[in-house]
Amino acid sequence: MMPSAKLLNSRIFKGLSLLLPLTLASTLASPTYPQAAPPRTLSVRSDIQEADSKTGIVTARGNVQINYPARQIQATAAQAQYFSRERRIILSGDVYVLQQGNSLRGETITYLIDEGRFIALPDNPGQVESVYLVAPEQDSAVQNTIGKPAPVNPNPGAKPPAPRTAPK
């Protein structure tokens, strides 16, 4: 459909036609980021990837590898789905996540980006597995508390006895 001659001669059309090259140039130019907040790139590699702009869901299938350097996360899975609107990633199929030396393994793992939290579910029946690095200073703090029994109240519902007073 061709625009009418009246539209082509209008001020609005001429103004828009001048803005279009500027808009495209600014889109193609390299983006600028504030110094305090560098971009947080999350890279996904897989055999197949699909993105649905209507739902905001990106699905990666087959030999999925995720790298999120800002949070020091690396992961592998059979499938990953990134829900951009909810800011969460669901990894499924023999999932392995490594973050700062700590690891998590399960059949399905959900990562809540804004909370920095993982939720791991096992294959049915099964278990999830996590391995954590314990810093030496944390280990020695635990060693200092071992062997010191915690005070136990044998009847937690009872009131403590009243203090004794000397007879008058």
C-alpha positions in Angstrom: 0.0 0.0 0.0 1.5 3.3 -1.1 1.2 6.4 1.1 -0.9 9.1 -0.4 0.7 12.3 -1.8 -1.0 14.3 1.0 0.7 12.1 3.6 4.1 12.3 1.9 3.9 16.1 1.9 2.8 16.4 5.5 5.1 17.7 8.2 4.6 14.7 10.4 5.8 12.3 7.7 8.8 14.5 6.9 9.7 14.8 10.6 9.4 11.0 11.0 11.5 10.4 7.9 14.3 12.5 9.4 14.1 10.7 12.7 14.2 7.2 11.2 17.9 7.3 10.2 18.8 8.8 13.6 16.9 6.1 15.4 18.5 3.3 13.3 22.0 4.8 13.9 21.4 5.0 17.6 20.2 1.4 17.6 23.3 0.2 15.7 25.7 2.2 17.7 27.4 0.5 20.6 25.4 0.9 23.8 26.8 2.9 26.6 26.6 1.6 30.1 27.1 3.6 33.3 30.5 2.9 34.9 28.9 1.7 38.2 26.8 -1.0 36.5 28.5 -3.0 33.8 26.3 -5.2 31.6 25.5 -8.6 33.1 25.8 -11.0 30.3 24.3 -14.5 30.5 25.5 -16.7 27.7 23.6 -19.8 26.6 24.9 -22.3 24.1 22.9 -25.3 22.9 22.0 -27.3 19.8 18.6 -25.5 19.3 17.2 -22.3 20.6 13.8 -20.7 20.2 12.6 -17.3 21.4 9.0 -16.2 21.7 8.7 -12.4 21.8 5.0 -12.6 22.8 5.6 -14.7 25.9 9.2 -13.5 26.6 10.3 -17.2 26.9 13.6 -18.4 25.4 14.0 -22.1 25.2 17.4 -23.9 24.6 17.5 -27.6 23.9 20.3 -30.1 23.6 23.7 -29.9 25.3 22.8 -26.6 27.0 25.7 -24.7 28.6 25.1 -21.5 30.6 27.7 -19.0 31.7 26.8 -16.1 34.0 30.1 -14.5 35.0 28.5 -11.7 37.0 27.3 -14.3 39.5 30.1 -16.8 38.8 27.6 -19.4 37.6 28.2 -22.2 35.1 25.6 -24.8 34.3 24.8 -27.7 32.0 21.5 -29.3 31.2 19.4 -31.0 28.5 17.1 -28.0 28.4 16.8 -24.5 29.7 14.0 -22.0 29.6 14.5 -18.4 30.4 11.4 -16.6 31.5 12.4 -13.0 30.9 9.3 -11.4 32.5 9.6 -13.4 35.7 13.4 -13.3 35.6 13.8 -17.0 36.2 15.6 -19.9 34.5 14.3 -23.5 34.6 17.0 -26.1 33.8 15.9 -29.7 33.3 17.5 -33.0 32.4 20.6 -34.0 34.3 21.3 -30.5 35.5 24.7 -29.5 37.0 25.3 -26.0 38.4 28.7 -24.7 39.6 28.9 -21.5 41.5 32.1 -20.3 43.2 33.3 -23.9 43.7 29.9 -25.0 45.2 27.9 -27.5 43.1 24.3 -28.6 42.8 23.0 -31.5 40.8 19.3 -32.5 40.1 16.8 -33.3 37.5 15.2 -29.9 37.5 16.7 -26.7 39.0 15.0 -23.3 39.0 17.2 -20.2 39.4 15.4 -17.1 40.6 17.6 -14.3 39.2 16.5 -11.4 41.4 16.8 -13.5 44.6 20.0 -15.3 43.6 18.3 -18.5 44.8 18.3 -22.1 43.4 15.4 -24.6 43.9 16.5 -28.2 43.0 14.1 -31.1 42.4 15.2 -34.8 42.0 14.1 -37.3 39.4 11.3 -39.3 40.9 12.4 -41.3 42.9 15.7 -39.8 43.7 17.6 -37.1 45.4 19.4 -33.9 44.7 23.0 -33.4 45.6 25.0 -30.4 46.6 28.6 -30.0 47.5 29.7 -26.9 49.4 33.2 -25.5 50.0 33.7 -24.7 53.7 36.3 -21.9 54.3 39.0 -22.8 56.8 37.9 -20.1 59.2 34.3 -21.4 59.2 35.6 -24.9 59.8 37.6 -23.8 62.9 34.6 -21.9 64.2 32.6 -25.2 64.0 35.4 -27.1 65.7 35.3 -24.7 68.7 31.6 -25.5 69.3 31.9 -29.2 69.0 31.9 -31.0 72.3 30.0 -28.1 74.1 26.5 -29.4 74.7 23.7 -26.9 74.2 21.5 -26.4 77.2 18.4 -28.5 77.0 15.1 -27.7 78.7 13.5 -31.1 79.3 10.0 -29.6 79.6 9.8 -26.6 77.3 6.2 -25.9 78.2 6.8 -25.6 81.9 7.6 -22.3 83.7 11.0 -22.1 85.3 11.0 -22.5 89.1 10.6 -19.4 91.2 13.8 -18.3 93.0 14.0 -19.4 96.6 14.0 -16.8 99.3 15.3 -17.1 102.8 12.6 -17.4 105.5 12.0 -14.3 107.6 
